[in-house]
Amino acid sequence: MRVVRIRGQLVLFHVLTLSQYLSAREDQTAISPQNCSLRCVLQGGPDCEYCRINREEVEINHGVTTFGGCIPLPCSFFMVGQDSVCKHYTHAPRDITIEFLADQNPEYDNIIVSWKPSVYGIGFLRGFQVLLQALGGSHTACQLFLFQSNISLSASHAQRVYQSDPFYNLDLGSRYVVTVMALPAPVPEDSKDFYSRKDFSTQTCPKKNGLDHCKTDWYPKYTDVQQIGPDIIVTFNLAPPLLGIDRYFSKCYGDGLKDYTIKPDVTRNRTHSSYHLEGLKAGSNYTCEIAADQTDAVRKVFNVQVKGHKRETPLPLATWLPVAAALAVLLLILLLAVSSRKMCSHWIKRKEVFEAHPVSSGNDESVSPITRVTPPRLLICYCSDDGPAHVRAVMQLATFLQQYMATQVALYSPGAYLQIEHITQEGSAKQPAWAALEWSIHEAGMALSNHQESSGGEQDLCDARVGV
């Protein structure tokens, strides 16, 4: 029996829990106002549970014109004959929410306000007044909602959600404040315990209609910056044709202000366009922006970092002149080094030739003729009739040419043909070659002069000639 009793209690508990859950779901359903008259509300008709009361009806029945100014009405205006009710007040509503309604008007928003009543003083609750005001503007709108006069609300009604009528034609992108007051309320309202407020903003045009349908809010979403050498190229997306935007402007801040005007050629590309950022300094950072060329246009901001590509500028004279002088000195040193190396190599080869071809002088001293591997050859023609001094001078000349000029010399005189290496002379090796040559030429000249005088000016048939 005890087990059965426990099971019965559990079943009853679950049934109560389920009923409370279903009741709560029913209470969460928003209650919309009914279209009924003030007379129905005062008479407590069954079809006037939660009614909207329009301005005209209040003015007709009570001669009051302040409702349009959203001034709270005294309780006696809508609770005739129930003075005891008007002596009590209900605390401010709670959980105010704003719901945007879907509509086809792209320029305005429409909203509905919803709330829950406070549990404190709910037995005396007789209605609500909703006030909508534009922040920083003069737009106001009021709505009045009343319960029937003989209704009795309990604490469970505090979980119900009540709605206002729609508020129409709210400007997009604007801020508003909505105030919900529980009735009856003290007049004037001297305490925040009897009303609640909520600030909100209407939808922006891009949020409601999409960015491509909002001319004043449109801006290029896509920007791409590329640097090709010294050129900075910016590519951006164009506005849709339906917006009628055909000009753009761009500004860059950094090393001064740079302004650019863009007129895209839509015949070439209808979706994107590019322009050049001119006059930017290499190695600098800039903050740039681009927008449609219209009043209060939204601007797209992007950053530009100009890489270190500097334009070629001529160096001043004081800079390149020392550099040129240093290069000239280095070139001269290089040429001297190459020439010195060639001379050293040439003298080494000559030394090897001297050692390979020695020549004996008259006093048996070794004279090394200066010859190359393929030395030049020289034929000296002379006349022995000019005297021994002339012959000796020719011999000295031939010896000098062969010894110091690396030349193979051959002598020719009528009746004789000699090579230098078969000729000997006395004393030629006992003095320097230059001195011997100079003295021999002097003697030959003197002998030739004496000979011409003795022969009476007759020209010898034998002329001294030099041939190669």
Secondary structure, DSSP 8 states (H G I E B T S, - for coil): -HHHHHHHHHHHHHHHHHHHHHHHHHHHSEE--EE--HHHHHHT-TT-SEEEE-HHHHHHHH----GGGT----HHHHSTT-TTGGG------EEEEEEE---S-TTEEEEEEEEE--STTGGG--EEEEEEEETTS--EEEEEEEE-TT----GGGGG-EEE---EEEEETT-EEEEEEEEES--SS---GGGEEEEEEE---HHHHH-GGG-TTT-----EEEEEETTEEEEEEE---GGGT---EEEEEESSSEEEEEE---TTT-SSEEEEEE-S--TT-EEEEEEEESSTT---EEEEEE--S--------HHHHHHHHHHHHHHHHHHHHHHHHHHHHHHHHHHHHHHHHS-EE-TTS-EE-----SS--EEEEE--GGG-HHHHHHHHHHHHHHHHHS--EEEEEETTEEEEGGG---TTGGGS-HHHHHHHHHHHHHHHHHHHHHHTTT---S---EEE-
